[in-house]
Amino acid sequence: MVSTCSQTDPVNMVMDKDENTNSDESGKASEGVSITQATLEVSRSTKNSDLEQSENESDGEESFDEESCTEDYSMTSGEESEMEGCPEKDKEQDEPIILTSEKSVKDQLKFIVCEESIATTFSVCLKCGSRCSVLVTSIIGSYCKILISCSSSVQHNISWSTGPLMNRLPAFNILMAASILSTGKSIEIASDMRVDSPGHCGLLGAGSTLDVNRNVILDTQIIKSTEVKNSNGMEMESLKRQLAHLEESNVEVKTLVTDRHTQVSAYMAQERPNIKHTYDVWHLAKGKKKRLLKIAKTKKFQAIKPWIGSIINHIYWVASSSKHEDEKEEKWLSLLNHIVNVHIHKDFELFRVCTHEVLDREWLKPGSAAYKKLEENLTRPRLITAIRKLSDYHQTSSLEAKHALDNQFATKKIYYPYHSLMARLFCSNMHFNENSQRKQAKTKEGEDRWVVIYPKAHKGEKSIARKIKEEATYRHGSTVLTVDIGCWR
């Protein structure tokens, strides 16, 4: 692959596709037109002689007019050559492209050039018109250096390359490698919404897009409840705008992780079937735990309470250990056998035996009121559908942490106008992205630092060891100040 970006500034010569004009151009060069006086111009116009010949054809032959150009039929190779004389085609091709070195390397045009074209272009000396020998040296990927030697007694030598260098590396090689690296890969995202609700009015909402593999915020869309029919439709409208923004940026979305919003689920199934839509495990587990705790408060259902923790853990295990939806469903339903001390599932095809060791627990009795209530709750059709669509790995927990950070920049206790809220949340995005990849802090001896916490959700019944991360940085602050000062100058 050869790029025609010139390393010299500029290469001044006139190149034409018509080989019959090469000798005329070389004659002009010999008459005193120097290399620094001509302008490099590539014209894509076809030969005028073809058009004149088609106009002067005999009456017995068919000529092409504007209607024949638009006629829809299958052309042979001979007919394709005749179409070159079509007036509409000539009109499109008569527009020349002026090449210049004033553009950046990224914005310049790149071409694939054959060996024959290079040999023909440099076969004649631009200074005296004598024949030249063309040698290709220093081939590095798409880059090569060409040495043109004149056969006359003067022996003019010209060095030309296919593109500029950047830090001693071919610029086109770098651009090509960067393009391959940054394009073609689809991403997996999570989306969730934060509603600004002072007084529970829910006037403004902010939906954010998280790249779950890199743990960075890609976009935040702020929406007013007055833009949709009701506040319940804000999340779906925000998601539409997030996906549209990614499409405009040529980002292909492979997987989307959200909560179980009904309108979002229907929209993704009907309008975005090419994107795999999965549910966040944390949201489902949180809602199920809340429901089971409420049921266990009733006296005749108190036997359910010791099993709530195991049921929640089972949700996470089903999502992470299953390869497809049918397996998730069977593993979930096996819980009804497990809680009555039955660990062989004869009616299942994919998950027939529990994989745990022998356990000593207070098992529920089949047919008891607690068992029937639990069976009714765990086999709801909407819950089974959600279990089948659980995300196997990615979750929106980072987005929940991001929303907690948003409260530091834009607390919900104070109403902020639209643009003020936007500026604050964008600052929150920059701070989150800057610190999302922080490593675990270490002691002076080089050991990892940990802290024991008691999560509110466990109500003091369980402790968790959490990593202590390195101190947060605030380099984005100087960027904000620089942009702000520049806007007011």
N, C-alpha and C positions, 0 to 999 in steps of 0.2 A: 504494500500500500504506500503510495507516494503522495505527499501533499504539495501543492503548488504555492504555498505561502512563501514568499521570497525573503531571504535573509538580508539582502541588500536593500537600500531605501532610496529611490525605488529602482526596480529593474526597468529601464526605459527602452522599450522596443515595441514594435507593433506586430501582434500575432493575429493571423487570420486563418480560418479553417480552410480556405480555398488554397490548395497547394500550388495552383497556377500563379498566385500572387507573391509567392515566396521570393522569386527572383527579382520582382519589382521592388519589394521592400529592401532586399539586400542592396539593390542599386542605389536606393535613396540613402542607405547607410554609408555607402562608399562616396556619395556626393557631399558628405560632410555632416550628416545628421548624427550627432554624438549620442552615446548611451544616456547621458544625463539630460538630454533635451527632449527625448520621446516619452510618451506615456503608454503604460501597459494597458491595453483595452482588449477584452475578450468579447467578441460579438457572436451571438448565437443565431444570426440570420442565415437563411438558406441561400443557395445560389440564385441570383437574379436570372441567370440564363435559363434555369428550369422553368421559371414562370413565363418568360418571353416565349420559350419554345411551345409551352402549352397553349398560349394565346394565338400562335401562328399556325396551329395545326390545320389540316385540311378539313373541309366541310363534312367529309365522310366519316371522320373520327369524332368520338364523343369528347367534349371538353368538360372540365369540372367547373361548376358554378357554386354559389353559396348553398343551394338546395342539395347538391350532391354531397356537400361536406357533412350535412346533418342527417343524411339518409342512414338508417340503421340496417346494416347487412354485414355479413361476414366477408372480410377482404382476403384476397390471396396476397402472396408476396409481391407480385407485379402490381397489383392495385395499391398496395401500401406505398410503393415507390412513386406512383402517380399522385397520391394524395399530398406529396410534398409541395405540389404546385397549387394547393388549395389556398385561396386568398385569406380565409380566416386563420388557417394555420400560420401563414406567413406573417400575419399581423401580430400574433402572439410571440413569434420568434424574432421579430425585428427589434425588440427592445434590448439594447446592449447592457452589459453589466460592467461598470468601471471598477477595476480592482485598485485598491489603495492600501498603503501601509499605515494609514492613520487609525484604523480600527485596532482594538485589542486582539490578541491572538485568539481568544475565545470566540470573538464575534466574526472573525474572518471566515470566508468560504474555504472549504476543503474539497479537493478533487482527487479522484483516482486516475492516474495517468499511465498509459501504456509506454513500453520502451520505444516503440516505433515513433510515437508522437514526440518524445524527448529528442530522439536522434534526428528527426526531421527538423525540429525547431532550431537546434544548434548545429545543423550540418553546414551552415554558411556563416562565415565570420561577419559580425555586426559592424566591424570597422573598415574592412577592406573588401569584403565580398568573396574571399577565397574559401575553398573547402576546408572543413575543420574535422578533426577527430574528437570524439566524445568519449571520455573515460568516467566511469562511475566508481567512486571511492567512498570509504567511511560509511558503510551501510549499517545503520542501527535501527532496526525495526522499520518504521515508516519513513525514517530519515535517511537521506543519502546526500553525498557531496559530489558534484559533477565538475569535471575539469575539461574545458574546451580549449583545444590547441589549434592555432591557425597553421596552414601548410605553406603560407607565403614566406618569403625571406625575412619579413619583419617579425614573424612568429608571435602574433598576439596571443596571450593566454588570459582566459576568463574563468573565474571560479564562481560557481553557483550552487546553492543548496535548496532543498525542498521545503525548508521551514526554519524558523528561528530556534535558538537554544535558550533554555531557562536553567540557570545554574549548571551549565555544561551538559544538560540533558535535553534531547529533542522535545520541543514544546508539544508537538502533536502526539508523541508517545504518552506524555503525561496526561494530556486531555483525554486520550482514548482510554487509558487505564482508569482515570477518574470517572468517566462516563459509564464504563462497565461496572465499576464498583457501586455507583450511586443510582443506577437505573435497573429496572427489571425485577427487583426484589419486592414482593408484596409484604405488607406489615400486618401485625396483629395489634388491635387497639382495644381499649376499654373506655367506656363513656358513662358518665354519671353527672347528675345535676345538683347544684347548690342553690337553694331558694333564699333570697334575701327577704325575710318575713318579719319585720318589726310590727308588732300588733297583729301578726298572723294575716297580713294582707296579701303577701306573696306578689308584690308588684314586679320585682325584677328577679330573674333567674339566670344563672351562669352554668352552662354545660361545657365540660372540659373533655378533651381527647387525650388519652395517655397511650404512648407507645409502650406496651407491656414488656417488650424484650429489652429496651434500653432504659426504661423507667424515666421518661422525659415527657413533658406536656407539649403536645403539638399544636393545640388550638384551644381557645376559649370563646364561646359564642354567648353573648348577653342578649336576653330577650325580655320584652315587657309582656305582662299578662294581657294587655290591651291589644297585642298583635295577633292573638289567637282567640278562639271562641270562649275558652275558660282556662283557668290556671292549670287544669289537669293536662291540657294539650301543650304546655310549654316545653316539657321534656322532649316530646317527639319533634316539635318544630326546631328545637335546638340541635337535636341529632341530625335532622335533615341538613341544617346549615353546616354542621361539622363535616359531614360526608361530602357535601358540595364543595367545601373549601379544600378538602384533600384531593378531590377530583380535579379542581382547577390547578392544583399544584402538581398534577401528574403523579399522585401517590396512589398506588393500588392497595386496597384494603382486602385482606384475606379472611380475617376473623374479627368479629366484634363481640365483646363481653359487656353485658349490661345487667341490670336487675330485671325483675319480671314485670315490667310495665306492659300492660295489655296492648295499648296503642302502638308501642314500639315493636312488640312481637308481631302484630298484624302487618305493620308497615314493612318490616324486614322480610317477612314471608312472601308478601305480594309484590313489593316494589324492588327489593334487593335480594333476589334469590341467589345471586352469584356470591354473596358474602355469607360465610358461615356464622350464624348467630347463636351464641351460647349464653347461659345464665351464670351469674356470679354465685359461687358456693357460699360465700360469707353472708350475703343477703338472705339466701334461702335458709341457712342454718340459724341465723338470728331470728327470723320470723317463726320458724318451727319451734325453736326453744321457747320463745315467748308464749306461743299457743299451748305447748305442753305444760309449762309451769302454771298457766291459768287453769288448765284441766285438773292438774294434780292437787289443787287447793280444795277440790271437792273431796269429802271424806271417803266415799266409796271408790274413788280413783287414786287414792294416795299411794297405792302400790306402783304407780307409774313413775313417781319421782326418782327413785334410785336408778332408773333406766334412761333418764333424760340425757345425761352426759354421754352414755354409750350410743344413743341414737344420733346425737349431733356428731360424734366422732365417725359414726358409720356413714353419714352423708359425705364427709370429706374423703373417706376411704373409697367409697363407691365411685366418686368423681375421678380420683387420682389413679385407681387401679384398673379401670375398665377401658377397653379399646373401642367399643362401639355402643350404640344406644340400647340394643337388646340385652347386652351384658349388664349395663347399668341397672336396667329395670329388674332383672332377675336377682342381682345382688341386693337391691333394695328390698324386694319382697321376701327374700330369705330371712330378713330380720324378724318377720312374724313367726317363723319356725324357731329361730334362735332363742327368742325370749321365753319359749316354753320348753327349752332344752331338747329341741329336735335339730340335729345338725346335718342330716342327710336329706337332700331335697329331690325327691323322686320325680316330681312334676316338671323340673327344670331341665333344660338342655345344655346350657352354657356354664352354669354354676351349680354343681350337684352336691358338693360337700364343703362345709366350713373349713377354713384353713387355720383356725386358731388351735391352741392347745386345750387340754382338759381344764374346765373352769368350775369353780365352786361358788355359786351365786344363789340368790333367792329368786328362783324362776317364777314366772307368772303361771297361773293355772289356765289351761285351755277352757274357753267358755265362761270365764269369770267376767264380771262387769268391767274391770280394769282392762282385761285383754280385748274385749269387744270394743270398748271405747278407743283403745289404741289402734286396733285394726281399722276401725272406721276412719280414724284421723290419718293414718299412714297410707291408705289406699284411695284417697281422693283422686279423681281423674286429672284435675289440674296439677296436683302434686306429682303424679306419675309422669305427666308430660314434662314438667320442670326437671325431674330427675334425669330423664332421657337427654335433656339438652344442657346438662351441667358442663361447665368448662373443666377440662381435665387438669389443667395446670394454672392458667392465668386467672387472676382475681382483680377486683377493683379496690383492694385494701390500700394501695398506694394513692388512689384517688381520694379515699376517705382521709388519709393523712394530709393530702393536698388541701382538702376542704378545711381541715383544722388549721392549717397554715393560713388559709384565706381569712380566717377570723382574726388573725393578728394584723393583717393589712386592712381589712374591711369588716369590722365587727357588725353583727346583726342587730346590735342594740341601737345603732345610729342609722338613719336613712341617708343614703348617698345618691346624688343625681346620677343619671345614666353614664355620662362621660367620666365623672369622678370615680364611680365604681369600676369602670373599665380600666382606668389608669392604675388603680390600686390592685386589681386582680392580675393585670399584666406584670406588675412588679412582683407579685407573689409567684407568678409563673417563672420569672427569671431567677428568683431566689431558689425555688424548688429545683429547677433544672441544674443550677450550679452546684447544689448540694445533694442531689439524689444518689450520687455514686460514692458517697463518703465511705471510707473504710472503718473497720473497728479500731477503736483506740487501744493503745497498749500501755502497759506500765513501764517504769524505768528499766525493769528487768527484761522487757520484751514480751511479756505475757499479755494475752487478750484480757480486756476489761469487761466485766459483766455486772449487772445489777438485778436484784430480786424485786419483783413488783407483784402487786395484788390487783389484778384487773377488776374493774367495777362490775363487769358482766358476771363474774364468778362469786360476787358478794362475799369475799373473804374466805371462800372455801378452798381456793386453789391459788398457788403462787407460780410465777413464771420467771425464768431467767432470761433477761433481755440484754442484747449487746449494747455497749456504750460506744457510740460512734465518735469520730473526730469532731473537733469544733467546727461549727459552720463558718463559711466565708461569705463576704459581702462585696465581692468585686463588681457585681452588677450595679452597685450604687454609683460608682464613678462613671459608668456608661450612661446611666440615666441623667446624671448631672451634666455630662458633656452634651448630650442631645438636647437637654432642656435649655442650656445656655445658648446653644447654636440656634434654637428656634426663636429666641428673643433678641438676637443681634440684629 
